[in-house]
Amino acid sequence: MSVSLQPLLLLLAALLFVLASAFAIISSTHQSRSLYADLQDIEAERWYLEEEYSRLLLEQGTWASHHRIAQEAGASLGLEAPPHDRTRLVSP
């Protein structure tokens, strides 16, 4: 009784292809999960930076208000608006 080698080789080749496919799926899944975790970290950082930017815009608006500038000019530089009798209207 002679056993043909061809079906055995086909079975071995199919087994190798199945194993290679399984390892490719495992690698792809691992890479996908790793990239998704990185995406989550980046989105959390983006959220934090947007929140910080909003706070800085609010602070800039507070520091740049006309009342605040006049208050600082008066307190630190001793500046104040001149009285009305010392102002003149200049026409062009």
PDB file of N, CA, C and O in Angstrom:
ATOM      1  N   MET A   1       0.850  -1.165   0.000  1.00  0.00           N
ATOM      2  CA  MET A   1       0.000   0.000   0.000  1.00  0.00           C
ATOM      3  C   MET A   1       0.898   1.231   0.000  1.00  0.00           C
ATOM      4  O   MET A   1       1.706   1.433   0.907  1.00  0.00           O
ATOM      5  N   SER A   2       0.740   2.039  -1.027  1.00  0.00           N
ATOM      6  CA  SER A   2       1.577   3.221  -1.117  1.00  0.00           C
ATOM      7  C   SER A   2       0.750   4.459  -0.793  1.00  0.00           C
ATOM      8  O   SER A   2      -0.332   4.674  -1.339  1.00  0.00           O
ATOM      9  N   VAL A   3       1.279   5.241   0.087  1.00  0.00           N
ATOM     10  CA  VAL A   3       0.591   6.473   0.509  1.00  0.00           C
ATOM     11  C   VAL A   3       1.094   7.601  -0.372  1.00  0.00           C
ATOM     12  O   VAL A   3       2.298   7.793  -0.541  1.00  0.00           O
ATOM     13  N   SER A   4       0.162   8.330  -0.920  1.00  0.00           N
ATOM     14  CA  SER A   4       0.521   9.449  -1.785  1.00  0.00           C
ATOM     15  C   SER A   4       0.954  10.627  -0.923  1.00  0.00           C
ATOM     16  O   SER A   4       0.319  10.938   0.085  1.00  0.00           O
ATOM     17  N   LEU A   5       2.011  11.263  -1.316  1.00  0.00           N
ATOM     18  CA  LEU A   5       2.572  12.385  -0.560  1.00  0.00           C
ATOM     19  C   LEU A   5       1.877  13.709  -0.871  1.00  0.00           C
ATOM     20  O   LEU A   5       1.953  14.651  -0.082  1.00  0.00           O
ATOM     21  N   GLN A   6       1.219  13.781  -1.986  1.00  0.00           N
ATOM     22  CA  GLN A   6       0.599  15.031  -2.414  1.00  0.00           C
ATOM     23  C   GLN A   6      -0.506  15.498  -1.463  1.00  0.00           C
ATOM     24  O   GLN A   6      -0.484  16.675  -1.103  1.00  0.00           O
ATOM     25  N   PRO A   7      -1.462  14.689  -1.027  1.00  0.00           N
ATOM     26  CA  PRO A   7      -2.479  15.178  -0.089  1.00  0.00           C
ATOM     27  C   PRO A   7      -1.870  15.618   1.234  1.00  0.00           C
ATOM     28  O   PRO A   7      -2.344  16.577   1.842  1.00  0.00           O
ATOM     29  N   LEU A   8      -0.837  14.938   1.684  1.00  0.00           N
ATOM     30  CA  LEU A   8      -0.180  15.311   2.934  1.00  0.00           C
ATOM     31  C   LEU A   8       0.491  16.671   2.806  1.00  0.00           C
ATOM     32  O   LEU A   8       0.432  17.485   3.727  1.00  0.00           O
ATOM     33  N   LEU A   9       1.128  16.919   1.669  1.00  0.00           N
ATOM     34  CA  LEU A   9       1.760  18.229   1.445  1.00  0.00           C
ATOM     35  C   LEU A   9       0.714  19.335   1.345  1.00  0.00           C
ATOM     36  O   LEU A   9       0.926  20.436   1.852  1.00  0.00           O
ATOM     37  N   LEU A  10      -0.404  19.051   0.700  1.00  0.00           N
ATOM     38  CA  LEU A  10      -1.480  20.041   0.617  1.00  0.00           C
ATOM     39  C   LEU A  10      -2.045  20.355   2.001  1.00  0.00           C
ATOM     40  O   LEU A  10      -2.324  21.511   2.320  1.00  0.00           O
ATOM     41  N   LEU A  11      -2.208  19.327   2.810  1.00  0.00           N
ATOM     42  CA  LEU A  11      -2.697  19.531   4.171  1.00  0.00           C
ATOM     43  C   LEU A  11      -1.705  20.345   4.985  1.00  0.00           C
ATOM     44  O   LEU A  11      -2.110  21.229   5.739  1.00  0.00           O
ATOM     45  N   LEU A  12      -0.432  20.071   4.849  1.00  0.00           N
ATOM     46  CA  LEU A  12       0.606  20.817   5.558  1.00  0.00           C
ATOM     47  C   LEU A  12       0.639  22.266   5.092  1.00  0.00           C
ATOM     48  O   LEU A  12       0.769  23.177   5.909  1.00  0.00           O
ATOM     49  N   ALA A  13       0.525  22.485   3.792  1.00  0.00           N
ATOM     50  CA  ALA A  13       0.504  23.854   3.255  1.00  0.00           C
ATOM     51  C   ALA A  13      -0.723  24.608   3.766  1.00  0.00           C
ATOM     52  O   ALA A  13      -0.622  25.776   4.141  1.00  0.00           O
ATOM     53  N   ALA A  14      -1.869  23.952   3.781  1.00  0.00           N
ATOM     54  CA  ALA A  14      -3.088  24.594   4.285  1.00  0.00           C
ATOM     55  C   ALA A  14      -2.943  24.934   5.761  1.00  0.00           C
ATOM     56  O   ALA A  14      -3.373  26.002   6.196  1.00  0.00           O
ATOM     57  N   LEU A  15      -2.346  24.045   6.525  1.00  0.00           N
ATOM     58  CA  LEU A  15      -2.119  24.296   7.951  1.00  0.00           C
ATOM     59  C   LEU A  15      -1.196  25.491   8.149  1.00  0.00           C
ATOM     60  O   LEU A  15      -1.439  26.324   9.023  1.00  0.00           O
ATOM     61  N   LEU A  16      -0.143  25.583   7.347  1.00  0.00           N
ATOM     62  CA  LEU A  16       0.776  26.726   7.441  1.00  0.00           C
ATOM     63  C   LEU A  16       0.073  28.031   7.087  1.00  0.00           C
ATOM     64  O   LEU A  16       0.292  29.053   7.737  1.00  0.00           O
ATOM     65  N   PHE A  17      -0.772  27.997   6.060  1.00  0.00           N
ATOM     66  CA  PHE A  17      -1.516  29.199   5.684  1.00  0.00           C
ATOM     67  C   PHE A  17      -2.499  29.606   6.782  1.00  0.00           C
ATOM     68  O   PHE A  17      -2.669  30.796   7.049  1.00  0.00           O
ATOM     69  N   VAL A  18      -3.132  28.652   7.406  1.00  0.00           N
ATOM     70  CA  VAL A  18      -4.068  28.952   8.493  1.00  0.00           C
ATOM     71  C   VAL A  18      -3.315  29.557   9.678  1.00  0.00           C
ATOM     72  O   VAL A  18      -3.773  30.536  10.268  1.00  0.00           O
ATOM     73  N   LEU A  19      -2.165  28.981  10.028  1.00  0.00           N
ATOM     74  CA  LEU A  19      -1.370  29.530  11.135  1.00  0.00           C
ATOM     75  C   LEU A  19      -0.865  30.932  10.810  1.00  0.00           C
ATOM     76  O   LEU A  19      -0.908  31.821  11.661  1.00  0.00           O
ATOM     77  N   ALA A  20      -0.391  31.133   9.592  1.00  0.00           N
ATOM     78  CA  ALA A  20       0.084  32.468   9.194  1.00  0.00           C
ATOM     79  C   ALA A  20      -1.057  33.477   9.244  1.00  0.00           C
ATOM     80  O   ALA A  20      -0.868  34.612   9.682  1.00  0.00           O
ATOM     81  N   SER A  21      -2.225  33.070   8.802  1.00  0.00           N
ATOM     82  CA  SER A  21      -3.390  33.951   8.850  1.00  0.00           C
ATOM     83  C   SER A  21      -3.774  34.274  10.295  1.00  0.00           C
ATOM     84  O   SER A  21      -4.106  35.417  10.609  1.00  0.00           O
ATOM     85  N   ALA A  22      -3.731  33.290  11.156  1.00  0.00           N
ATOM     86  CA  ALA A  22      -4.064  33.507  12.570  1.00  0.00           C
ATOM     87  C   ALA A  22      -3.086  34.483  13.219  1.00  0.00           C
ATOM     88  O   ALA A  22      -3.498  35.376  13.959  1.00  0.00           O
ATOM     89  N   PHE A  23      -1.790  34.315  12.942  1.00  0.00           N
ATOM     90  CA  PHE A  23      -0.800  35.237  13.500  1.00  0.00           C
ATOM     91  C   PHE A  23      -0.962  36.643  12.926  1.00  0.00           C
ATOM     92  O   PHE A  23      -0.743  37.623  13.637  1.00  0.00           O
ATOM     93  N   ALA A  24      -1.340  36.757  11.663  1.00  0.00           N
ATOM     94  CA  ALA A  24      -1.573  38.069  11.056  1.00  0.00           C
ATOM     95  C   ALA A  24      -2.770  38.756  11.714  1.00  0.00           C
ATOM     96  O   ALA A  24      -2.740  39.965  11.947  1.00  0.00           O
ATOM     97  N   ILE A  25      -3.818  37.995  12.012  1.00  0.00           N
ATOM     98  CA  ILE A  25      -4.993  38.555  12.672  1.00  0.00           C
ATOM     99  C   ILE A  25      -4.643  39.003  14.088  1.00  0.00           C
ATOM    100  O   ILE A  25      -5.070  40.069  14.531  1.00  0.00           O
ATOM    101  N   ILE A  26      -3.870  38.191  14.790  1.00  0.00           N
ATOM    102  CA  ILE A  26      -3.454  38.556  16.157  1.00  0.00           C
ATOM    103  C   ILE A  26      -2.627  39.831  16.131  1.00  0.00           C
ATOM    104  O   ILE A  26      -2.839  40.728  16.947  1.00  0.00           O
ATOM    105  N   SER A  27      -1.690  39.915  15.201  1.00  0.00           N
ATOM    106  CA  SER A  27      -0.847  41.106  15.090  1.00  0.00           C
ATOM    107  C   SER A  27      -1.671  42.330  14.734  1.00  0.00           C
ATOM    108  O   SER A  27      -1.468  43.402  15.304  1.00  0.00           O
ATOM    109  N   SER A  28      -2.589  42.183  13.806  1.00  0.00           N
ATOM    110  CA  SER A  28      -3.441  43.297  13.384  1.00  0.00           C
ATOM    111  C   SER A  28      -4.331  43.773  14.529  1.00  0.00           C
ATOM    112  O   SER A  28      -4.501  44.977  14.720  1.00  0.00           O
ATOM    113  N   THR A  29      -4.889  42.855  15.279  1.00  0.00           N
ATOM    114  CA  THR A  29      -5.738  43.205  16.415  1.00  0.00           C
ATOM    115  C   THR A  29      -4.938  43.935  17.488  1.00  0.00           C
ATOM    116  O   THR A  29      -5.402  44.927  18.051  1.00  0.00           O
ATOM    117  N   HIS A  30      -3.742  43.444  17.766  1.00  0.00           N
ATOM    118  CA  HIS A  30      -2.892  44.092  18.761  1.00  0.00           C
ATOM    119  C   HIS A  30      -2.526  45.512  18.323  1.00  0.00           C
ATOM    120  O   HIS A  30      -2.579  46.446  19.123  1.00  0.00           O
ATOM    121  N   GLN A  31      -2.162  45.667  17.070  1.00  0.00           N
ATOM    122  CA  GLN A  31      -1.804  46.986  16.555  1.00  0.00           C
ATOM    123  C   GLN A  31      -3.017  47.926  16.595  1.00  0.00           C
ATOM    124  O   GLN A  31      -2.875  49.101  16.935  1.00  0.00           O
ATOM    125  N   SER A  32      -4.187  47.425  16.256  1.00  0.00           N
ATOM    126  CA  SER A  32      -5.400  48.230  16.286  1.00  0.00           C
ATOM    127  C   SER A  32      -5.712  48.701  17.704  1.00  0.00           C
ATOM    128  O   SER A  32      -6.044  49.868  17.911  1.00  0.00           O
ATOM    129  N   ARG A  33      -5.608  47.810  18.666  1.00  0.00           N
ATOM    130  CA  ARG A  33      -5.870  48.194  20.061  1.00  0.00           C
ATOM    131  C   ARG A  33      -4.838  49.178  20.572  1.00  0.00           C
ATOM    132  O   ARG A  33      -5.176  50.101  21.312  1.00  0.00           O
ATOM    133  N   SER A  34      -3.596  48.995  20.191  1.00  0.00           N
ATOM    134  CA  SER A  34      -2.536  49.917  20.599  1.00  0.00           C
ATOM    135  C   SER A  34      -2.765  51.307  20.013  1.00  0.00           C
ATOM    136  O   SER A  34      -2.622  52.311  20.711  1.00  0.00           O
ATOM    137  N   LEU A  35      -3.118  51.363  18.744  1.00  0.00           N
ATOM    138  CA  LEU A  35      -3.387  52.652  18.105  1.00  0.00           C
ATOM    139  C   LEU A  35      -4.622  53.321  18.690  1.00  0.00           C
ATOM    140  O   LEU A  35      -4.662  54.545  18.813  1.00  0.00           O
ATOM    141  N   TYR A  36      -5.635  52.530  19.052  1.00  0.00           N
ATOM    142  CA  TYR A  36      -6.833  53.098  19.666  1.00  0.00           C
ATOM    143  C   TYR A  36      -6.502  53.677  21.048  1.00  0.00           C
ATOM    144  O   TYR A  36      -7.029  54.725  21.419  1.00  0.00           O
ATOM    145  N   ALA A  37      -5.648  53.012  21.795  1.00  0.00           N
ATOM    146  CA  ALA A  37      -5.232  53.538  23.099  1.00  0.00           C
ATOM    147  C   ALA A  37      -4.465  54.851  22.916  1.00  0.00           C
ATOM    148  O   ALA A  37      -4.650  55.792  23.688  1.00  0.00           O
ATOM    149  N   ASP A  38      -3.610  54.914  21.901  1.00  0.00           N
ATOM    150  CA  ASP A  38      -2.897  56.158  21.612  1.00  0.00           C
ATOM    151  C   ASP A  38      -3.870  57.267  21.233  1.00  0.00           C
ATOM    152  O   ASP A  38      -3.706  58.413  21.650  1.00  0.00           O
ATOM    153  N   LEU A  39      -4.878  56.925  20.444  1.00  0.00           N
ATOM    154  CA  LEU A  39      -5.889  57.902  20.050  1.00  0.00           C
ATOM    155  C   LEU A  39      -6.626  58.438  21.281  1.00  0.00           C
ATOM    156  O   LEU A  39      -6.884  59.638  21.376  1.00  0.00           O
ATOM    157  N   GLN A  40      -6.958  57.568  22.204  1.00  0.00           N
ATOM    158  CA  GLN A  40      -7.639  58.004  23.422  1.00  0.00           C
ATOM    159  C   GLN A  40      -6.769  58.972  24.216  1.00  0.00           C
ATOM    160  O   GLN A  40      -7.266  59.974  24.730  1.00  0.00           O
ATOM    161  N   ASP A  41      -5.469  58.680  24.319  1.00  0.00           N
ATOM    162  CA  ASP A  41      -4.549  59.570  25.025  1.00  0.00           C
ATOM    163  C   ASP A  41      -4.468  60.927  24.340  1.00  0.00           C
ATOM    164  O   ASP A  41      -4.475  61.964  25.004  1.00  0.00           O
ATOM    165  N   ILE A  42      -4.393  60.921  23.025  1.00  0.00           N
ATOM    166  CA  ILE A  42      -4.292  62.174  22.279  1.00  0.00           C
ATOM    167  C   ILE A  42      -5.576  62.983  22.403  1.00  0.00           C
ATOM    168  O   ILE A  42      -5.525  64.206  22.537  1.00  0.00           O
ATOM    169  N   GLU A  43      -6.722  62.321  22.361  1.00  0.00           N
ATOM    170  CA  GLU A  43      -7.989  63.039  22.520  1.00  0.00           C
ATOM    171  C   GLU A  43      -8.128  63.617  23.922  1.00  0.00           C
ATOM    172  O   GLU A  43      -8.674  64.708  24.080  1.00  0.00           O
ATOM    173  N   ALA A  44      -7.650  62.916  24.936  1.00  0.00           N
ATOM    174  CA  ALA A  44      -7.692  63.442  26.304  1.00  0.00           C
ATOM    175  C   ALA A  44      -6.790  64.672  26.417  1.00  0.00           C
ATOM    176  O   ALA A  44      -7.151  65.650  27.071  1.00  0.00           O
ATOM    177  N   GLU A  45      -5.633  64.624  25.787  1.00  0.00           N
ATOM    178  CA  GLU A  45      -4.726  65.774  25.811  1.00  0.00           C
ATOM    179  C   GLU A  45      -5.339  66.951  25.050  1.00  0.00           C
ATOM    180  O   GLU A  45      -5.218  68.097  25.483  1.00  0.00           O
ATOM    181  N   ARG A  46      -5.991  66.676  23.929  1.00  0.00           N
ATOM    182  CA  ARG A  46      -6.650  67.738  23.160  1.00  0.00           C
ATOM    183  C   ARG A  46      -7.753  68.395  23.982  1.00  0.00           C
ATOM    184  O   ARG A  46      -7.902  69.617  23.966  1.00  0.00           O
ATOM    185  N   TRP A  47      -8.520  67.585  24.699  1.00  0.00           N
ATOM    186  CA  TRP A  47      -9.581  68.124  25.550  1.00  0.00           C
ATOM    187  C   TRP A  47      -8.981  69.020  26.636  1.00  0.00           C
ATOM    188  O   TRP A  47      -9.496  70.106  26.904  1.00  0.00           O
ATOM    189  N   TYR A  48      -7.896  68.564  27.258  1.00  0.00           N
ATOM    190  CA  TYR A  48      -7.244  69.361  28.291  1.00  0.00           C
ATOM    191  C   TYR A  48      -6.728  70.679  27.720  1.00  0.00           C
ATOM    192  O   TYR A  48      -6.889  71.729  28.342  1.00  0.00           O
ATOM    193  N   LEU A  49      -6.107  70.631  26.533  1.00  0.00           N
ATOM    194  CA  LEU A  49      -5.564  71.844  25.927  1.00  0.00           C
ATOM    195  C   LEU A  49      -6.675  72.814  25.515  1.00  0.00           C
ATOM    196  O   LEU A  49      -6.507  74.027  25.642  1.00  0.00           O
ATOM    197  N   GLU A  50      -7.797  72.305  25.029  1.00  0.00           N
ATOM    198  CA  GLU A  50      -8.916  73.181  24.696  1.00  0.00           C
ATOM    199  C   GLU A  50      -9.465  73.856  25.942  1.00  0.00           C
ATOM    200  O   GLU A  50      -9.818  75.035  25.914  1.00  0.00           O
ATOM    201  N   GLU A  51      -9.535  73.110  27.029  1.00  0.00           N
ATOM    202  CA  GLU A  51     -10.007  73.682  28.289  1.00  0.00           C
ATOM    203  C   GLU A  51      -9.046  74.760  28.781  1.00  0.00           C
ATOM    204  O   GLU A  51      -9.476  75.825  29.225  1.00  0.00           O
ATOM    205  N   GLU A  52      -7.756  74.486  28.701  1.00  0.00           N
ATOM    206  CA  GLU A  52      -6.739  75.461  29.111  1.00  0.00           C
ATOM    207  C   GLU A  52      -6.801  76.704  28.220  1.00  0.00           C
ATOM    208  O   GLU A  52      -6.668  77.825  28.711  1.00  0.00           O
ATOM    209  N   TYR A  53      -7.001  76.512  26.927  1.00  0.00           N
ATOM    210  CA  TYR A  53      -7.100  77.635  25.997  1.00  0.00           C
ATOM    211  C   TYR A  53      -8.304  78.511  26.333  1.00  0.00           C
ATOM    212  O   TYR A  53      -8.216  79.737  26.277  1.00  0.00           O
ATOM    213  N   SER A  54      -9.425  77.887  26.679  1.00  0.00           N
ATOM    214  CA  SER A  54     -10.610  78.649  27.063  1.00  0.00           C
ATOM    215  C   SER A  54     -10.345  79.468  28.319  1.00  0.00           C
ATOM    216  O   SER A  54     -10.755  80.626  28.408  1.00  0.00           O
ATOM    217  N   ARG A  55      -9.665  78.874  29.280  1.00  0.00           N
ATOM    218  CA  ARG A  55      -9.325  79.610  30.499  1.00  0.00           C
ATOM    219  C   ARG A  55      -8.408  80.786  30.191  1.00  0.00           C
ATOM    220  O   ARG A  55      -8.578  81.874  30.741  1.00  0.00           O
ATOM    221  N   LEU A  56      -7.433  80.564  29.306  1.00  0.00           N
ATOM    222  CA  LEU A  56      -6.509  81.642  28.953  1.00  0.00           C
ATOM    223  C   LEU A  56      -7.215  82.765  28.193  1.00  0.00           C
ATOM    224  O   LEU A  56      -6.896  83.937  28.391  1.00  0.00           O
ATOM    225  N   LEU A  57      -8.161  82.423  27.334  1.00  0.00           N
ATOM    226  CA  LEU A  57      -8.935  83.464  26.644  1.00  0.00           C
ATOM    227  C   LEU A  57      -9.741  84.292  27.637  1.00  0.00           C
ATOM    228  O   LEU A  57      -9.823  85.514  27.514  1.00  0.00           O
ATOM    229  N   LEU A  58     -10.328  83.628  28.610  1.00  0.00           N
ATOM    230  CA  LEU A  58     -11.082  84.338  29.636  1.00  0.00           C
ATOM    231  C   LEU A  58     -10.160  85.258  30.439  1.00  0.00           C
ATOM    232  O   LEU A  58     -10.502  86.407  30.716  1.00  0.00           O
ATOM    233  N   GLU A  59      -8.994  84.740  30.805  1.00  0.00           N
ATOM    234  CA  GLU A  59      -8.039  85.555  31.555  1.00  0.00           C
ATOM    235  C   GLU A  59      -7.545  86.728  30.717  1.00  0.00           C
ATOM    236  O   GLU A  59      -7.387  87.834  31.233  1.00  0.00           O
ATOM    237  N   GLN A  60      -7.303  86.497  29.434  1.00  0.00           N
ATOM    238  CA  GLN A  60      -6.864  87.582  28.562  1.00  0.00           C
ATOM    239  C   GLN A  60      -7.946  88.656  28.466  1.00  0.00           C
ATOM    240  O   GLN A  60      -7.645  89.849  28.494  1.00  0.00           O
ATOM    241  N   GLY A  61      -9.191  88.236  28.355  1.00  0.00           N
ATOM    242  CA  GLY A  61     -10.285  89.193  28.308  1.00  0.00           C
ATOM    243  C   GLY A  61     -10.375  90.014  29.581  1.00  0.00           C
ATOM    244  O   GLY A  61     -10.683  91.206  29.541  1.00  0.00           O
ATOM    245  N   THR A  62     -10.106  89.373  30.713  1.00  0.00           N
ATOM    246  CA  THR A  62     -10.142  90.089  31.991  1.00  0.00           C
ATOM    247  C   THR A  62      -9.004  91.097  32.075  1.00  0.00           C
ATOM    248  O   THR A  62      -9.219  92.244  32.467  1.00  0.00           O
ATOM    249  N   TRP A  63      -7.801  90.680  31.712  1.00  0.00           N
ATOM    250  CA  TRP A  63      -6.643  91.570  31.796  1.00  0.00           C
ATOM    251  C   TRP A  63      -6.693  92.689  30.756  1.00  0.00           C
ATOM    252  O   TRP A  63      -6.118  93.755  30.977  1.00  0.00           O
ATOM    253  N   ALA A  64      -7.362  92.470  29.638  1.00  0.00           N
ATOM    254  CA  ALA A  64      -7.385  93.461  28.564  1.00  0.00           C
ATOM    255  C   ALA A  64      -8.584  94.405  28.642  1.00  0.00           C
ATOM    256  O   ALA A  64      -8.743  95.261  27.771  1.00  0.00           O
ATOM    257  N   SER A  65      -9.420  94.271  29.652  1.00  0.00           N
ATOM    258  CA  SER A  65     -10.587  95.154  29.738  1.00  0.00           C
ATOM    259  C   SER A  65     -10.132  96.588  30.018  1.00  0.00           C
ATOM    260  O   SER A  65      -9.121  96.807  30.686  1.00  0.00           O
ATOM    261  N   HIS A  66     -10.889  97.562  29.500  1.00  0.00           N
ATOM    262  CA  HIS A  66     -10.514  98.974  29.653  1.00  0.00           C
ATOM    263  C   HIS A  66     -10.469  99.380  31.122  1.00  0.00           C
ATOM    264  O   HIS A  66      -9.598 100.147  31.534  1.00  0.00           O
ATOM    265  N   HIS A  67     -11.395  98.872  31.896  1.00  0.00           N
ATOM    266  CA  HIS A  67     -11.412  99.204  33.322  1.00  0.00           C
ATOM    267  C   HIS A  67     -10.140  98.706  34.013  1.00  0.00           C
ATOM    268  O   HIS A  67      -9.549  99.422  34.822  1.00  0.00           O
ATOM    269  N   ARG A  68      -9.728  97.498  33.696  1.00  0.00           N
ATOM    270  CA  ARG A  68      -8.525  96.923  34.312  1.00  0.00           C
ATOM    271  C   ARG A  68      -7.279  97.702  33.899  1.00  0.00           C
ATOM    272  O   ARG A  68      -6.403  97.946  34.728  1.00  0.00           O
ATOM    273  N   ILE A  69      -7.189  98.095  32.632  1.00  0.00           N
ATOM    274  CA  ILE A  69      -6.030  98.847  32.149  1.00  0.00           C
ATOM    275  C   ILE A  69      -5.974 100.217  32.827  1.00  0.00           C
ATOM    276  O   ILE A  69      -4.904 100.655  33.251  1.00  0.00           O
ATOM    277  N   ALA A  70      -7.110 100.887  32.929  1.00  0.00           N
ATOM    278  CA  ALA A  70      -7.145 102.187  33.603  1.00  0.00           C
ATOM    279  C   ALA A  70      -6.789 102.049  35.077  1.00  0.00           C
ATOM    280  O   ALA A  70      -6.087 102.895  35.629  1.00  0.00           O
ATOM    281  N   GLN A  71      -7.261 101.005  35.705  1.00  0.00           N
ATOM    282  CA  GLN A  71      -6.965 100.764  37.118  1.00  0.00           C
ATOM    283  C   GLN A  71      -5.462 100.524  37.313  1.00  0.00           C
ATOM    284  O   GLN A  71      -4.861 101.081  38.233  1.00  0.00           O
ATOM    285  N   GLU A  72      -4.860  99.705  36.459  1.00  0.00           N
ATOM    286  CA  GLU A  72      -3.421  99.430  36.565  1.00  0.00           C
ATOM    287  C   GLU A  72      -2.598 100.673  36.253  1.00  0.00           C
ATOM    288  O   GLU A  72      -1.585 100.918  36.909  1.00  0.00           O
ATOM    289  N   ALA A  73      -3.010 101.461  35.266  1.00  0.00           N
ATOM    290  CA  ALA A  73      -2.286 102.693  34.923  1.00  0.00           C
ATOM    291  C   ALA A  73      -2.310 103.660  36.094  1.00  0.00           C
ATOM    292  O   ALA A  73      -1.310 104.314  36.390  1.00  0.00           O
ATOM    293  N   GLY A  74      -3.448 103.748  36.754  1.00  0.00           N
ATOM    294  CA  GLY A  74      -3.541 104.647  37.902  1.00  0.00           C
ATOM    295  C   GLY A  74      -2.754 104.137  39.091  1.00  0.00           C
ATOM    296  O   GLY A  74      -2.112 104.925  39.785  1.00  0.00           O
ATOM    297  N   ALA A  75      -2.786 102.862  39.340  1.00  0.00           N
ATOM    298  CA  ALA A  75      -2.141 102.306  40.528  1.00  0.00           C
ATOM    299  C   ALA A  75      -0.627 102.207  40.369  1.00  0.00           C
ATOM    300  O   ALA A  75       0.112 102.606  41.268  1.00  0.00           O
ATOM    301  N   SER A  76      -0.157 101.685  39.247  1.00  0.00           N
ATOM    302  CA  SER A  76       1.284 101.447  39.133  1.00  0.00           C
ATOM    303  C   SER A  76       2.050 102.610  38.511  1.00  0.00           C
ATOM    304  O   SER A  76       3.222 102.806  38.832  1.00  0.00           O
ATOM    305  N   LEU A  77       1.424 103.380  37.636  1.00  0.00           N
ATOM    306  CA  LEU A  77       2.121 104.474  36.962  1.00  0.00           C
ATOM    307  C   LEU A  77       1.692 105.853  37.448  1.00  0.00           C
ATOM    308  O   LEU A  77       2.313 106.856  37.095  1.00  0.00           O
ATOM    309  N   GLY A  78       0.657 105.909  38.236  1.00  0.00           N
ATOM    310  CA  GLY A  78       0.170 107.190  38.739  1.00  0.00           C
ATOM    311  C   GLY A  78      -0.540 107.998  37.663  1.00  0.00           C
ATOM    312  O   GLY A  78      -0.618 109.221  37.773  1.00  0.00           O
ATOM    313  N   LEU A  79      -1.047 107.367  36.655  1.00  0.00           N
ATOM    314  CA  LEU A  79      -1.745 108.067  35.585  1.00  0.00           C
ATOM    315  C   LEU A  79      -3.212 108.222  35.928  1.00  0.00           C
ATOM    316  O   LEU A  79      -3.819 107.346  36.543  1.00  0.00           O
ATOM    317  N   GLU A  80      -3.774 109.353  35.519  1.00  0.00           N
ATOM    318  CA  GLU A  80      -5.200 109.579  35.688  1.00  0.00           C
ATOM    319  C   GLU A  80      -5.672 110.504  34.582  1.00  0.00           C
ATOM    320  O   GLU A  80      -4.873 111.202  33.957  1.00  0.00           O
ATOM    321  N   ALA A  81      -6.941 110.504  34.351  1.00  0.00           N
ATOM    322  CA  ALA A  81      -7.506 111.351  33.307  1.00  0.00           C
ATOM    323  C   ALA A  81      -7.415 112.807  33.746  1.00  0.00           C
ATOM    324  O   ALA A  81      -7.637 113.118  34.916  1.00  0.00           O
ATOM    325  N   PRO A  82      -7.088 113.709  32.807  1.00  0.00           N
ATOM    326  CA  PRO A  82      -7.005 115.127  33.187  1.00  0.00           C
ATOM    327  C   PRO A  82      -8.395 115.699  33.443  1.00  0.00           C
ATOM    328  O   PRO A  82      -9.381 115.209  32.893  1.00  0.00           O
ATOM    329  N   PRO A  83      -8.476 116.732  34.276  1.00  0.00           N
ATOM    330  CA  PRO A  83      -9.784 117.362  34.512  1.00  0.00           C
ATOM    331  C   PRO A  83     -10.279 118.050  33.229  1.00  0.00           C
ATOM    332  O   PRO A  83      -9.498 118.325  32.319  1.00  0.00           O
ATOM    333  N   HIS A  84     -11.570 118.318  33.178  1.00  0.00           N
ATOM    334  CA  HIS A  84     -12.162 118.883  31.965  1.00  0.00           C
ATOM    335  C   HIS A  84     -11.629 120.272  31.642  1.00  0.00           C
ATOM    336  O   HIS A  84     -11.549 120.642  30.471  1.00  0.00           O
ATOM    337  N   ASP A  85     -11.264 121.046  32.656  1.00  0.00           N
ATOM    338  CA  ASP A  85     -10.776 122.400  32.370  1.00  0.00           C
ATOM    339  C   ASP A  85      -9.369 122.395  31.765  1.00  0.00           C
ATOM    340  O   ASP A  85      -8.906 123.427  31.279  1.00  0.00           O
ATOM    341  N   ARG A  86      -8.689 121.254  31.789  1.00  0.00           N
ATOM    342  CA  ARG A  86      -7.343 121.163  31.210  1.00  0.00           C
ATOM    343  C   ARG A  86      -7.338 120.449  29.861  1.00  0.00           C
ATOM    344  O   ARG A  86      -6.277 120.153  29.311  1.00  0.00           O
ATOM    345  N   THR A  87      -8.527 120.175  29.333  1.00  0.00           N
ATOM    346  CA  THR A  87      -8.585 119.511  28.024  1.00  0.00           C
ATOM    347  C   THR A  87      -9.048 120.508  26.975  1.00  0.00           C
ATOM    348  O   THR A  87      -9.807 121.437  27.251  1.00  0.00           O
ATOM    349  N   ARG A  88      -8.557 120.276  25.752  1.00  0.00           N
ATOM    350  CA  ARG A  88      -8.954 121.126  24.622  1.00  0.00           C
ATOM    351  C   ARG A  88      -9.390 120.246  23.479  1.00  0.00           C
ATOM    352  O   ARG A  88      -8.866 119.150  23.282  1.00  0.00           O
ATOM    353  N   LEU A  89     -10.345 120.730  22.735  1.00  0.00           N
ATOM    354  CA  LEU A  89     -10.812 120.037  21.559  1.00  0.00           C
ATOM    355  C   LEU A  89     -10.067 120.616  20.356  1.00  0.00           C
ATOM    356  O   LEU A  89     -10.139 121.819  20.107  1.00  0.00           O
ATOM    357  N   VAL A  90      -9.366 119.789  19.625  1.00  0.00           N
ATOM    358  CA  VAL A  90      -8.593 120.247  18.475  1.00  0.00           C
ATOM    359  C   VAL A  90      -9.344 119.808  17.226  1.00  0.00           C
ATOM    360  O   VAL A  90      -9.651 118.630  17.041  1.00  0.00           O
ATOM    361  N   SER A  91      -9.627 120.773  16.388  1.00  0.00           N
ATOM    362  CA  SER A  91     -10.329 120.433  15.149  1.00  0.00           C
ATOM    363  C   SER A  91      -9.305 120.193  14.054  1.00  0.00           C
ATOM    364  O   SER A  91      -8.243 120.817  14.041  1.00  0.00           O
ATOM    365  N   PRO A  92      -9.616 119.304  13.150  1.00  0.00           N
ATOM    366  CA  PRO A  92      -8.646 118.946  12.082  1.00  0.00           C
ATOM    367  C   PRO A  92      -8.447 120.018  11.062  1.00  0.00           C
ATOM    368  O   PRO A  92      -7.668 119.843  10.125  1.00  0.00           O
TER     369      PRO A  92
END
